[in-house]
Amino acid sequence: MTASTFQAVDPTTGSAFGDQISEMSASDVSGLISKAVAAKSTFANTTPKERAAALRAIGEAIEASREKLIEITMRETALPNGRLTGELSRTVFQLEQFAKLVESGAHYQAIIDRPDANWIPAPRPDIRKANHALGVAGIFAASNFPFAFSIIGGDSASALAAGCPVVVKAHPSHPNTCREMHKAVVAGLAKVGISADVFALVEGVNPEITHWIASHPDITAIGFTGSGKVGKILMDISAKREVPIPVYAEMGSLNPVFFSPKALSEKAVDLAKAAIDSATLGSGQFCTKPGILVVPNGSEGDAFVAEVENYLATIAVAPLLNKGIADRFTSAITELAKSSTLKTFAGKPTDGGFGVSPTVFIVDWADAFKNKELLEEHFGPTTVIIRADYSKFLDVALKLEGQLTAALHVSAGEDVSKLIEALSNLAGRVIMNGFPTAVAVTAAMQHGGQFPSSSSHTTSVGLDAIYRFMRPVAYQNFIDELLPPALQESNPLGINRVING
């Protein structure tokens, strides 16, 4: 029987183009995982310098393919050159950041407690602890970041940095981008003598592929960025396995932004434009899009809303990434617009392909929580303005579910300590006088929040992402030469370690 095939689709026209790509079977996927398993021990035992060299070689190979990658990806995603150029640079940058971390040996988090006969409450044996690679990681590429969260995005990069082979599911919204990026990764690995089996690419549109990867007994962790629906499917598969595994799913968020009357009295027009720019950036297809704007009742809030209406009328956005996203967005917006409790503003429509119209809804806070659909993430250029008395802002915050981010715009001297506390309990990142869309790749970044925005409290952006794919192992009373190098008395890796506290 001939295997089924699929093609890339141009979002500006909705038409398929390019090579026919063969759908992988369950045996194909299992074979790739088996090869990754065979390579995992060798890869996990690479030295910090060897693994750092591999990450840098991957970055260099991506840079060498930059022009071709951007050309292919523009066609497959309709994202502009400037956005993709920056995103590709971010991808190479995060590989370099992980290379520096691994090279330092800090990722081992090595701790040595030497024997102490006088230790209280009982004599202490020799105990030494360090992190180890978790095993083969199953990664699912994201639709909305074809470089930064796709084939060698944050999830794959952090897993490789941890010493885990990766089996990554290509996203069908940009299949040729995935293929070209996979070539670059394999070329980088080959340059430093590491087997291509460490980085396997799974291709197909069959939903069963998700199950084949997540349920395979040799997959030891999952990294996912995407919808809540698929993230919860992955969590369910993991929970039902004979041996459950961690699922690190970043599943989207409403990212509420609160505006005080005083802040709006100072710059309502500027903040309204900035809010809409943030909500429509990338056609509203960012997990950090501000999906809720909490605006006070009164003249200050009225001025903000009036400017939103005026500014939105001038805005058009690029087509959405694929037909499924566009159809779900259009359906949800159409249904919400029928509600008698909502006021609706619309921007300029984008015709053809997967084009949509940016849309803003305005609702009183007492009605907002009666409409479940209103307070769910809608991937695309839309946001909801919730009007409330300033005295009720804390009540609004306490009614919201877990979020990736939460932001507040306030002026000097305003007491918002209780609101900040509520938002800190809600979100993984709290922002003052800014918008959540930009995510810095840095050690202090936290990109993960309370459920349902994430499946765990870990981060998928920044250096701490590596620890999702590692586990600590303690060694008690070991002969020195049998210890991992990170814990040997002579410190052959030359890394910083915590000794006796």
Order of alpha helices (4+ residues) and beta strands (2+ residues): beta-beta-alpha-alpha-alpha-alpha-beta-beta-beta-alpha-beta-alpha-beta-alpha-beta-alpha-beta-beta-alpha-beta-alpha-alpha-beta-beta-alpha-beta-alpha-beta-alpha-beta-beta-beta
